[in-house]
Amino acid sequence: MAGFLKSRAVRNPARFSPIDAVFSVEEVGVYKPHPKVYQLAVDRLGIPAAAIAFQSSNAWDAYAASAFGMRVIWCNRYGQRAERLPGAPDRTVRSLAELPALVGAT
């Protein structure tokens, strides 16, 4: 995560408007799929979990965010089987190229 936090997209968010905020598990001292990680987004954004659109290419992460109450899009690039975990993604895409149409950005 440290490399991402130093990336140009994070240092200069005005150039990359789709990024509203960046959070790190370092702030809560635990790793995903612990609920504290997802609660961090709720607390910092000041909105309910159901108002957050969460995207991940990791199935376990997508299912955990869904179980927490977030709206989830799982980018299943490799056709993985669905997890047998609590929660379930609201939508599944094969490529991030599908994401703009799902969020009304086309």
N, C-alpha and C positions, 0 to 999 in steps of 0.2 A: 504494500500500500504506500509505503514511503515514496517510491518512484512515481506513483501516480500523483501524489500530493504535490510533487515538484514539477509535474508536467506543465507545459505551456497552457493547456486547456484550463487548468485550475488556477494558475498564476494570473491569467489574463481572461477572466470569464466574460468580459464584454465582447470579445471576439467569438465566443462560443456560447451564444445565448441559451441553448437548451439546458445548460447546467445551472440550476438554481442554487444548489448547495452541495457541499462535499462533507461527508462524515467519516470518521474513522473509528473502528472498534477500540482503538487505544483510549478513546474518551470514556468508555464504560468498563474496560479491563477484562472483557470476555469476547469470545468469538462467536460468529454465527454457527449454528442456528439458535443461540441463546436469545430469548425474548428481549433482553435488555438492549440488544443491538437494534432491533426493529423499533423499540420504544424510543430510542435516541432520535430517530427521524420524526416521530410524532411530537416529542418534546421540543425539538429544535425548530420544526416547521410550524408548530402551534396549530395543527390540524388533526382530525381523527385519522386513524389508520385507514379507514375505508376511503378516504380522500386521496390517498397516496397510490400512485401507479408505480409498481415495482417491477423492474425487468431484470432477468438473470438468465444466464446460460447454464447455470448449475441447478439441476432438478431439486436437490435437497434444499437449496436456498429458496427456490420458488415456492416449494410446498410449505416451508417454514414461514415465509412471509405471508402466504395465504392463510395459514392456520392462525397467524397473529391478527389477521383481519384486513390486510392490504389487498388491493386489486393487483393481480399478478399476470404478467405476460412472460411465459417461459420460451426462450429462444432455444429450441431443441434442434440444433444444427445437424446432429448425427442420427436422428431417429431413435433415441434412447427410449426404453420402456418407461412407462409412468412409475413413479415411486409408490411404495406402499407406506405412506406416511400421512399424518393428519394434514388437512388442507388439500387444495388442488388449484392449479393455475386457472385463471378466468379464460385465458386464451393461450394457444401455443402457436408459435411461428417457427419457420425453418431458417429464416434469415432476418437480420435487423432491417433489411430493405423493406420488409412488410410493416414495420412499426409505424411510420408516418401515417399510413392509411388508417391504422387502428386508433390513433390518437387525434385524428382529424387535421393532420398537418399537410394534407395534399390538396 
